[in-house]
Amino acid sequence: MADDPAAKRAKHEDVIVAARALKPSDIIFGGIWIGPSGDNGGVDLGQDNANATVAKAVEAGIVEFDTAPWYGAGCSEERLGKAVQNLPKGSSGTRIVTKTGRLICERDGKTPCTSSFEAPGGLKYNERIVINDFTAAGATSSLSQSLTRMGLDAIYGLRIHDPNDNSNYDGSVDEVAIALGSNGMLEGLQKLRNEGTIKHIGLGMNCNREAHQGVPG
């Protein structure tokens, strides 16, 4: 019964967590709530709140900050990027990780949306169009757009975000196969890492039910 999908899922779900004390540097700051999005009902506590929250996290010893284009259709990235730029002089060691797999576009569904949601006439999170793209070219485009939104020259890493398991997925293609196949997102991320553009690649998933062969390493 080695090929039984249920057996495979059960095997994936047997996770043992060793008990040990967590250090602040072991904790990853999740940035999904730092800006307005559909996940928080569009609530926006403002940039000052984001600045203070990130500063306190750094002060407490948290090093890694996670965001994604999907979070508020770029609003989380914008908030986090500005907060990082606002950190006191001398703050060091902060690692920013965002994700790939979704491109944020203007209303035409083609033009990259990298302008501020707070700028006059700027599109709000629910006015932007999200396009799924798990190709190598999509990885490069996504990184470029994320850096623009965040106002940063570089970030620590990128994670492939929820292939085959996202609310924007219509089931018409196998996004895992695309991401792990020839000219797929994994190849694109490995190339960016090998070039020194980023230092870390990985997966950001809602669950472990997909058989991710060739997981980024």
C-alpha positions as CSV (number, residue, x, y, z in Angstrom):
1,M,0.0,0.0,0.0
2,A,3.0,2.2,-0.5
3,D,1.3,4.2,-3.2
4,D,-1.9,4.8,-1.2
5,P,-2.4,8.7,-1.1
6,A,-4.0,8.5,2.3
7,A,-1.0,6.6,3.7
8,K,1.3,9.2,2.2
9,R,-0.6,12.0,3.8
10,A,-0.6,10.3,7.2
11,K,3.2,9.9,6.9
12,H,3.6,13.5,6.1
13,E,1.4,14.5,9.0
14,D,3.5,12.6,11.6
15,V,5.5,15.5,12.9
16,I,7.5,15.3,16.1
17,V,8.5,18.6,17.8
18,A,11.4,18.3,20.2
19,A,10.7,20.2,23.4
20,R,13.2,23.0,24.0
21,A,13.3,26.6,25.0
22,L,12.7,29.0,22.2
23,K,14.9,32.0,21.8
24,P,13.5,35.2,20.2
25,S,15.7,34.6,17.2
26,D,13.9,31.3,16.6
27,I,10.6,33.2,16.1
28,I,9.5,34.4,12.7
29,F,7.5,37.6,12.7
30,G,4.4,37.0,10.5
31,G,3.6,40.2,8.5
32,I,0.2,39.2,7.2
33,W,-1.6,41.5,9.7
34,I,0.6,44.5,9.4
35,G,-1.4,46.1,6.6
36,P,-5.0,46.0,5.3
37,S,-6.1,42.8,3.7
38,G,-9.0,40.5,3.2
39,D,-7.7,38.4,6.0
40,N,-8.2,41.1,8.6
41,G,-11.4,42.7,7.1
42,G,-9.4,45.5,5.6
43,V,-8.5,46.9,9.0
44,D,-5.4,49.2,8.7
45,L,-3.8,50.4,11.9
46,G,-1.4,52.7,10.0
47,Q,2.3,53.0,9.3
48,D,3.1,54.3,12.8
49,N,1.7,51.2,14.3
50,A,3.7,49.0,11.9
51,N,6.9,51.0,12.6
52,A,6.4,50.6,16.4
53,T,5.6,46.9,16.1
54,V,8.6,46.0,14.0
55,A,10.9,48.1,16.2
56,K,9.7,46.3,19.4
57,A,10.1,42.9,17.7
58,V,13.7,43.8,16.8
59,E,14.3,45.1,20.3
60,A,13.1,41.8,21.7
61,G,15.6,39.9,19.5
62,I,13.4,38.8,16.6
63,V,15.5,38.6,13.4
64,E,13.3,37.2,10.6
65,F,10.3,39.0,9.2
66,D,7.9,37.2,6.8
67,T,5.6,38.8,4.3
68,A,4.1,38.1,0.8
69,P,2.6,39.8,-2.2
70,W,-0.6,37.9,-1.4
71,Y,-0.9,39.6,2.0
72,G,-3.1,42.6,1.2
73,A,-2.1,42.4,-2.5
74,G,1.2,44.0,-1.6
75,C,0.1,46.2,1.3
76,S,1.9,44.1,3.9
77,E,5.1,44.3,1.9
78,E,4.8,48.1,1.7
79,R,4.1,48.4,5.4
80,L,7.0,46.1,6.4
81,G,9.5,47.7,4.0
82,K,8.8,51.2,5.4
83,A,9.0,49.9,9.0
84,V,12.4,48.3,8.3
85,Q,13.7,51.5,6.8
86,N,12.4,53.4,9.9
87,L,14.4,51.2,12.3
88,P,16.9,53.1,14.5
89,K,20.4,53.5,13.1
90,G,22.6,50.6,14.1
91,S,19.9,48.0,13.9
92,S,21.5,45.0,12.2
93,G,20.9,41.4,11.4
94,T,17.3,41.8,10.3
95,R,16.3,39.2,7.7
96,I,13.3,39.9,5.4
97,V,11.7,37.0,3.5
98,T,8.8,37.4,1.1
99,K,7.1,34.9,-1.2
100,T,6.6,34.1,-4.9
101,G,3.7,32.6,-6.9
102,R,1.4,35.7,-7.1
103,L,2.0,38.8,-9.2
104,I,0.1,41.9,-8.2
105,C,-1.4,43.9,-11.1
106,E,-3.3,47.0,-11.9
107,R,-7.0,46.7,-12.9
108,D,-6.0,45.6,-16.4
109,G,-4.5,42.4,-14.9
110,K,-1.2,43.0,-16.8
111,T,0.6,46.1,-15.5
112,P,2.6,45.4,-12.3
113,C,1.1,47.3,-9.3
114,T,4.0,48.6,-7.3
115,S,2.7,52.1,-6.4
116,S,1.7,52.9,-2.8
117,F,-1.9,52.0,-1.7
118,E,-1.8,55.2,0.3
119,A,-0.8,57.5,-2.7
120,P,-3.5,59.7,-4.2
121,G,-5.3,57.5,-6.6
122,G,-3.5,54.4,-5.4
123,L,-5.3,51.1,-5.7
124,K,-6.5,49.6,-2.4
125,Y,-5.9,45.9,-1.7
126,N,-9.3,44.8,-2.9
127,E,-9.0,46.8,-6.2
128,R,-5.8,45.0,-7.3
129,I,-5.7,42.0,-9.5
130,V,-3.7,38.9,-8.3
131,I,-2.3,36.6,-11.0
132,N,-0.9,33.2,-10.1
133,D,2.5,32.5,-11.7
134,F,4.8,29.7,-10.6
135,T,7.4,29.9,-13.4
136,A,11.1,30.9,-13.2
137,A,10.3,34.2,-14.9
138,G,7.5,34.7,-12.4
139,A,10.0,34.4,-9.6
140,T,12.3,37.1,-11.0
141,S,9.4,39.4,-11.7
142,S,7.9,38.9,-8.3
143,L,11.2,39.7,-6.5
144,S,11.6,42.9,-8.6
145,Q,8.1,44.1,-7.8
146,S,8.4,43.2,-4.1
147,L,11.6,45.1,-3.7
148,T,10.0,48.1,-5.3
149,R,7.0,47.9,-3.0
150,M,9.2,47.5,0.1
151,G,11.6,50.2,-1.0
152,L,14.6,47.9,-0.3
153,D,17.6,47.0,-2.4
154,A,17.7,43.4,-1.3
155,I,16.1,40.8,1.0
156,Y,17.3,37.6,2.6
157,G,15.0,35.1,1.0
158,L,12.0,33.9,-1.0
159,R,9.5,31.1,-0.4
160,I,7.2,29.5,-3.0
161,H,3.7,30.4,-1.8
162,D,0.9,27.8,-1.6
163,P,0.9,26.1,-5.0
164,N,-2.3,24.2,-5.6
165,D,-3.6,25.4,-2.2
166,N,-4.7,29.0,-2.4
167,S,-8.0,30.9,-2.8
168,N,-6.9,32.2,-6.2
169,Y,-6.4,28.7,-7.6
170,D,-9.0,27.4,-10.0
171,G,-7.7,23.9,-10.4
172,S,-7.1,24.2,-14.2
173,V,-3.3,23.5,-13.9
174,D,-1.0,21.7,-11.5
175,E,0.9,24.6,-9.8
176,V,3.2,22.2,-7.9
177,A,4.2,20.5,-11.2
178,I,4.9,23.9,-12.8
179,A,6.9,25.2,-9.8
180,L,9.1,22.0,-9.7
181,G,9.3,21.4,-13.4
182,S,11.6,22.7,-16.2
183,N,11.7,26.6,-16.1
184,G,9.6,26.4,-13.0
185,M,9.8,28.6,-9.9
186,L,12.2,26.3,-8.0
187,E,14.7,26.7,-10.9
188,G,14.2,30.4,-10.8
189,L,14.8,30.7,-7.1
190,Q,17.8,28.4,-7.2
191,K,19.3,30.6,-9.9
192,L,18.7,33.8,-7.8
193,R,20.3,32.1,-4.8
194,N,23.3,30.8,-6.8
195,E,23.8,34.4,-8.2
196,G,23.9,35.7,-4.7
197,T,20.7,37.8,-5.2
198,I,19.1,36.0,-2.2
199,K,20.5,33.7,0.4
200,H,17.5,31.5,1.3
201,I,14.7,29.7,-0.6
202,G,11.9,27.6,0.8
203,L,8.2,26.8,0.8
204,G,5.4,28.7,2.5
205,M,2.4,26.3,2.7
206,N,-1.0,26.2,4.4
207,C,-0.7,22.4,5.0
208,N,1.5,19.4,4.2
209,R,-0.9,17.4,2.0
210,E,0.9,18.1,-1.3
211,A,3.7,15.6,-2.2
212,H,6.5,18.2,-2.7
213,Q,9.2,16.2,-4.3
214,G,12.4,18.2,-4.8
215,V,11.6,20.6,-1.9
216,P,13.9,23.6,-2.0
217,G,17.1,23.1,0.0
